C-alpha cells in the first residue's frame, strides 16, 4: 500500500513539473452567445419574470408542506436525524455516493484537466480514492457503533480529551470550508 501511495505522489510530482518548451494549456477567452446576451441586460442583469417567481414560490410552498407533513411523523431525534435507523449501511453509502459524485463531476474533472493539465487529478483523488475508503471501511464502523457524530466516536473509542480535540479540529475545518465556499 505504501508503495502505491509513493508511486502516486511521484507521478503527480512528475506531472506537475513543466518541462522547458512544453506548452501550457491556455484558457479560451469568454465569448457570450447571442442567447445569453439577449437574456441579460448589461445595465440591470437578469431579474426574472413572473414565471420564474411563481416556480420559486411554488417550490418553497411544496417544501414547507412536505416538511410539516413528515415532521409530524417524527417521534424522536433519532427518527429525525437518522430515519429511525431503518436503512442498511450500504444503502447510506450509495446514497452518499449519489449526492457527492454526480454527473457534474465528469464536466468538472475534464475542465480542470484541460485548464491545469493531468496534475489536477490529485485534487480530485478524494472522490475516487478516499471517499470509497470512507464509505466502505469507516461508515460501517460508525453505523454499527450507533454514534451520532465523529467526535462522539472518538470519545467512546479513546477518551473525552480526544473527543474535545476532534471537535476543535472539525470546527476549524468547517469554518474554513464554509468560508471558502461562500
C-alpha positions as CSV (number, residue, x, y, z in Angstrom):
1,X,0.0,0.0,0.0
2,X,2.8,2.4,0.9
3,X,4.5,1.7,-2.5
4,X,1.3,2.5,-4.3
5,X,1.0,5.8,-2.5
6,X,4.7,6.6,-3.1
7,X,4.2,5.9,-6.8
8,X,1.1,8.0,-6.9
9,X,2.8,11.0,-5.4
10,X,5.9,10.7,-7.6
11,X,3.7,10.5,-10.6
12,X,1.8,13.7,-9.5
13,X,5.1,15.5,-8.9
14,X,6.3,14.5,-12.4
15,X,3.1,15.6,-14.0
16,X,3.2,19.0,-12.2
17,X,6.7,19.7,-13.4
18,X,6.6,21.7,-16.6
19,X,9.5,20.9,-18.8
20,X,11.1,23.8,-20.8
21,X,9.4,24.2,-24.1
22,X,6.3,22.3,-23.0
23,X,3.2,24.4,-24.0
24,X,0.8,25.2,-21.1
25,X,-2.9,24.8,-21.5
26,X,-4.4,28.2,-22.2
27,X,-7.9,29.3,-21.3
28,X,-10.1,30.4,-24.2
29,X,-11.5,33.9,-23.9
30,X,-15.1,34.1,-22.9
31,X,-17.5,35.0,-25.7
32,X,-21.1,35.3,-24.8
33,X,-23.6,33.6,-27.1
34,X,-26.5,35.6,-28.7
35,X,-29.0,33.9,-26.4
36,X,-27.1,34.9,-23.2
37,X,-26.7,38.5,-24.5
38,X,-30.5,38.6,-25.2
39,X,-31.4,37.2,-21.7
40,X,-29.3,39.6,-19.7
41,X,-29.4,43.4,-19.9
42,X,-25.9,44.6,-19.1
43,X,-27.2,47.5,-17.1
44,X,-29.6,45.6,-14.8
45,X,-28.8,41.9,-15.1
46,X,-31.5,39.2,-15.3
47,X,-34.1,39.7,-12.7
48,X,-36.6,37.1,-13.9
49,X,-40.2,37.3,-14.8
50,X,-43.5,36.2,-13.2
51,X,-43.0,32.6,-14.3
52,X,-39.6,32.4,-12.5
53,X,-41.0,33.8,-9.3
54,X,-44.1,31.5,-9.5
55,X,-41.9,28.5,-9.8
56,X,-39.7,29.6,-6.9
57,X,-42.6,30.4,-4.6
58,X,-44.4,27.2,-5.5
59,X,-41.2,25.1,-4.8
60,X,-40.8,26.7,-1.4
61,X,-44.5,26.1,-0.5
62,X,-44.3,22.5,-1.5
63,X,-41.1,22.0,0.6
64,X,-42.7,23.6,3.6
65,X,-45.9,21.5,3.3
66,X,-43.9,18.3,2.9
67,X,-41.7,19.2,5.8
68,X,-44.7,19.9,8.1
69,X,-46.4,16.6,7.0
70,X,-43.4,14.3,7.5
71,X,-42.2,16.3,10.6
72,X,-45.4,15.2,12.5
73,X,-44.4,11.6,12.0
74,X,-41.1,12.0,13.8
75,X,-41.2,10.7,17.4
76,X,-37.6,11.3,18.4
77,X,-34.4,13.0,17.4
78,X,-33.2,9.6,16.2
79,X,-36.1,9.4,13.8
80,X,-35.3,13.0,12.6
81,X,-31.6,12.7,12.1
82,X,-31.2,9.0,11.2
83,X,-34.5,8.0,9.8
84,X,-35.1,5.7,12.7
85,X,-32.0,3.8,11.7
86,X,-34.1,1.7,9.3
87,X,-31.6,1.8,6.4
88,X,-28.7,-0.5,5.9
89,X,-25.2,1.0,5.9
90,X,-24.6,0.0,2.3
91,X,-27.8,1.9,1.3
92,X,-26.5,5.0,3.1
93,X,-23.1,4.6,1.4
94,X,-24.6,4.5,-2.1
95,X,-26.9,7.5,-1.2
96,X,-23.7,9.4,-0.2
97,X,-22.1,8.5,-3.5
98,X,-25.1,9.7,-5.5
99,X,-25.1,13.0,-3.6
100,X,-21.4,13.6,-3.7
101,X,-20.3,12.4,-7.1
102,X,-22.7,13.4,-9.7
103,X,-22.8,13.9,-13.4
104,X,-21.2,17.3,-13.0
105,X,-18.1,15.6,-11.7
106,X,-17.1,14.5,-15.2
107,X,-17.5,18.0,-16.5
108,X,-15.6,19.5,-13.6
109,X,-12.7,17.0,-14.0
110,X,-12.4,17.4,-17.7
111,X,-12.5,21.3,-17.5
112,X,-9.9,21.4,-14.7
113,X,-7.8,18.8,-16.6
114,X,-7.8,21.0,-19.7
115,X,-7.1,24.1,-17.7
116,X,-4.3,22.8,-15.4
117,X,-3.2,19.5,-17.1
118,X,-3.2,16.0,-15.8
119,X,-1.7,17.1,-12.5
120,X,-5.1,18.4,-11.5
121,X,-6.2,14.8,-10.8
122,X,-4.6,14.9,-7.4
123,X,-7.1,17.5,-6.4
124,X,-10.0,15.1,-7.2
125,X,-8.4,12.0,-5.7
126,X,-10.8,12.5,-2.8
127,X,-13.7,11.4,-5.0
128,X,-12.0,8.3,-6.4
129,X,-9.7,7.0,-3.6
130,X,-10.6,8.4,-0.2
131,X,-14.3,8.6,-0.5
132,X,-14.8,4.9,-1.2
133,X,-12.5,4.1,1.7
134,X,-14.6,6.3,3.9
135,X,-17.8,4.7,2.8
136,X,-16.9,1.1,2.8
137,X,-14.4,1.0,5.7
138,X,-15.3,3.8,8.1
139,X,-19.1,4.1,7.6
140,X,-19.9,0.5,8.8
141,X,-17.9,1.2,12.0
142,X,-19.9,4.4,12.7
143,X,-23.2,2.8,11.7
144,X,-22.8,-0.3,13.9
145,X,-21.4,1.6,16.9
146,X,-24.6,3.8,16.8
147,X,-22.8,7.1,17.3
148,X,-24.3,10.4,16.1
149,X,-21.0,12.2,15.3
150,X,-17.3,11.7,14.6
151,X,-16.3,13.3,17.9
152,X,-18.7,11.1,19.8
153,X,-17.0,8.1,18.2
154,X,-13.5,9.3,19.3
155,X,-14.9,9.9,22.8
156,X,-16.1,6.3,23.0
157,X,-13.1,4.8,21.4
158,X,-10.5,6.9,23.4
159,X,-11.4,9.4,26.0
160,X,-13.0,12.9,26.5
161,X,-9.8,14.8,25.7
162,X,-9.6,13.1,22.3
163,X,-13.2,13.9,21.8
164,X,-12.6,17.6,22.6
165,X,-9.7,17.9,20.2
166,X,-11.6,16.1,17.5
167,X,-14.4,18.6,17.9
168,X,-11.9,21.6,17.8
169,X,-10.3,20.2,14.6
170,X,-13.7,19.7,13.0
171,X,-14.8,23.2,13.9
172,X,-11.7,24.8,12.5
173,X,-12.0,22.7,9.3
174,X,-15.7,23.6,8.9
175,X,-15.1,27.3,9.5
176,X,-12.5,27.2,6.7
177,X,-14.7,25.0,4.5
178,X,-17.7,27.2,4.8
179,X,-15.6,30.4,4.4
180,X,-14.1,29.1,1.1
181,X,-17.5,28.0,-0.2
182,X,-19.1,31.4,0.4
